[in-house]
Amino acid sequence: MMGKSHALSGAVGWLGGCAGLVAAGHPVGPVAVVAGAVVSSGFALLPDIDHPGSTVSRTLGPITRLISRSVSDAAGAFGKATCDHCDRRPGQGGHRLITHTVPFALAVFALAALAGRVWGVTTSVVIVGFAVWLATHTALRPNTRAEIIDALIPGQVRGRRARKYAAALGSLIAAAVVALTVREVAEPGASWWWVGLAAGWGTLAHSLGDSLTHWGSPLLWPARVRGCTWRTVGTPRWMRFRAGGAVERWLVAPAMGLFGLGAAYLLLAPVARGYFG
């Protein structure tokens, strides 16, 4: 799927999970709901760091493109070394290999949860800010991000190059504002292990989303599927669709949006009833 759909799936899945917990009688704090949705949305872009043309690989220009190329080359070499007869698309490189597996999502969960558990709100706010920074690159167009700077310094963002750098700075400012806001409203001494759950879910949501497309994802690595550890899996062939195609744009994305609105209603309805009596 494309970047916007991945980010949407991460946030919607988190909201749906929170709504389910609330409906089952397990309250979820507003910080966990909002910050978790943001983290899930941002981390739903992370697995495509193995694709030099992806949204996440363009966030810092040549720096992230170099990182992405390195990850892609390393993933491709690792994939070939561990199973040299697996199917590969021409020019695939290391895309949709190790970063698109369940173990990778579990590793992201474990590291973020450990950081949140040990270092608390400080590290967790950094994770939230990083997720916002990623999410703004797919949720907001460069011109929209540049307008953030133009609003702060009216008339000073002129020219194509200036707007390019302003867009990058706009993402950083948005990330800092959201992260600091979360820090201010967070309950002192509260446990932040759940930020790992949001990061891991967002990472997994990406791979699950790609499993709906024609090529699928090697979710079950290192388990062998029909003799291959990197065999892609997914929905039945007739149910799959082309990434960025009409099915994704006009069916899958709107359906996720409606699900997200339903989850938000279930979360907000008890609050509204308590406020209005």
N, C-alpha and C positions, 0 to 999 in steps of 0.2 A: 504494500500500500504506500501511498504518498505521505509526506511528512505531516500535513494537517490531519489526515485520518488517523495516523499513529498517535499524535498528541491527543486528539479527541478520545480515542479508545482508552488511553491511560486514565484520563480524568473521569470519563463516564464510568469506567469499571470501578474506580475508587468510590465515586459517589454512590454507585449501586450497592457496593459492599457495605458502606456506612448506613445506607437506608435499610438494608437487610438486617443489620445489627440493631438499629433503632426499633424496627418493627418487631424484632424478637425480644425486646425488652432490655437491650444492652445499650445504654446511652453512649454517644460519641461526642466529645467536646468539639466546639466550633473550630478551634485551632487545628485539631486533627483532621477535620473534614476539609477545610479550605487549604491548609498547607499540604495535606496529603494529596489532594487533587492536583495541586500545582506541581508537586514532586513527581507524581505519576505521569503527568502530562509531559514534563521535561525529559524524564528518563525514558519515556517511550520513543524518543529519538536517538538515544545512545547507541543501540546495536548497529546502526548504520555508519558508525565510525569506521567500519571496514569498507566503505564505499566512497572513493574520493570525490564523487559527484553529488553526494547527499547533502542535505541541509546542515547537519551537524559538522560536516567536514569543511563547510564554507564559513563557519561562524567567526573565525579569526584569520581569514584569508590564507596566505601561504603557510602560516604556522599550523593551523588545523589540517590543511591539505597534506602537509608533510607527515603529520601524525597519522592521518587517515591512510596515506599510502604505505606507511610503515606497518600499520596494523593489518592492512590488506595483504601485504607481502608475507608477513609473519603467519597470518592465518592460512594463506594459500600453501605455504611451505609445510605448516603443521598438518593441514588436511591431506596433502600428498604423502607425507611421511607416515601417517597413521592409516591411510587406506588409499593406495595408489590406483585402484580400479573404479573408484566412484565416478558417477556421472558429473561432468562439468560443462557448463555453457561456454561458448567462445567468449573470451574476455572477462570471464567471471572473476578471476583472481581469487581473492580471499573473501569475497562478498557472500553473505549468507552461509557462513561456516560457524566458527566457535562462538561468535557473539550472538548468534541466533539459536542458541540451545538453552534447554532448561538449566543445566549446570551453571552456565554463565549468569543467568538471572538469579540463581540461588547464591552465587558468589557475590553479586552486587547487593543482594538482600543482607547477607551475613556481614559484609564490610560496613555498610551504612548503619545497620542495626547496632553493631558493636561500637561504632563511632558515636552514635546517639546515646547508647547506654553508658559508655565510659566518660565521654567528654560533654555530654548533655546538650544544653541549648545552644552553646557557642558553635560547635561543629554542625549541629543540625541546621542552624540558620545559614551556615555556609552551603550546605546541601540544598536548602530551599532556594537560596540565591542563584546557585548554579543551575538548578532546574528552571527557574524563571528566565534566566539568560538564554538557555536553550530554547525554551518554549516561545519566547518572543520572536525568534528567528523564523518560525513557521507560522505563528499566529498573526504577526504584524508585518506588513510590507516594509521594505527599507525606507520608503518615503514617510510612512507613518511613524517609524521609529525616529527618523530625523526630525519630525515635527515636535518631538519631546524636547529636543535641544532648541529648536526654533522658538518654542514657547518660553523657555527659560532665558534665552538670549535673542530677543526679537531682531530679525533682519540681518543676523550675522552668519547664517548658514546659506552661502551662495555658491553656486557652481556644483558640478557633478562630483568632483573629488571631495569637496567639503561635505556634501550630503552623505557620501559614502561613509566618511569617518563619523559624521554626526549620527548616522544610523547605528553604528557599532557602539558609540557612547550612549545612545538612547537605551539600548538593551542593557548596558551596565547600570545605568541609573534606575531603570525599572526593576532590575534584580535587587539592587541595594535597597530601594524603597520598600519592596515587598518583604525582603529578609529582615530589615530593621523593624518593620511593623509587626511581623510575627514575633520577633524578640520582645517587643514592648508588651504585647498582649498575652504572651505565654505565661502560664502559671509557674511561679518560682518553685524550683525543686522537682518539677514534674519529670517523669521518665520520657525519653524521646526515642526509645527503641523502635517505635512504630514507623519512624521515618525510613527505616530499612525496608519495612513491609511495603511502603509506597514506592520506593525506588525499585525494589525487586519486582513488584507487580507491573510497574511501567515498562521495565525491561522485558518482562515476559509477554506483556500485551503486544509489544511490537512483533515478536516472533509468532505469536498466535495470529496476529493480523496478516502477516506474510504467508502463513500457512493456508489462508483463504485464497491466495492468488495462484496463478498457473504453476509457478515453479515450486511453491511450498518452502518449508524450512526444515533443517535437520534437528528438530526439537529433541529427539530421543537420544542423541549422541551421549555417551559412547556405546549405547546398546546397538546391536546389529539388527538391521531391518533388511530382510532378503539378502543377507550376506554382506551388507555394507554398513559401516558405522556412520557414514555421512549421508545416508539415504534421506531424501526430503520426504516429509509426511504432511498431510493436510486433510481437508475435506474431500469427499468423492470428486473425481475429475469434473463431472458435469456441473458441480456447484461452484467451481473456482472461477475467478474473473481476472481480467488484466489490471495490473496496478495502474492507477490513474485513469482508468477507462470509465465508460458511462455507468456501469454497474456500481462502481465505487462512489462516483460523484453524485449519482441521482438516487441510489437505493441504500447502500451501506452507510455512508456518512449521515444522511438524513435520519435513518433508523437509529443510529447511535445518538444523534442529537435529541430525538424524541425520548429515548430511554433516559438520557441524562436529565431532561426536563422533568420526567416522571420521578426520578430519584430525588431531584432537588425539591420537588413538591412534597414528597414523603418526609424529607428532612426538615422543611420549613413549616409544614402544617402544624405540628405540635407547638412550635415557637409562636406562630401567629395566634393559635387558639389561646395560649397562655397570656399573650400580650393584650389581645382584644377581649379576653374574657369569654 
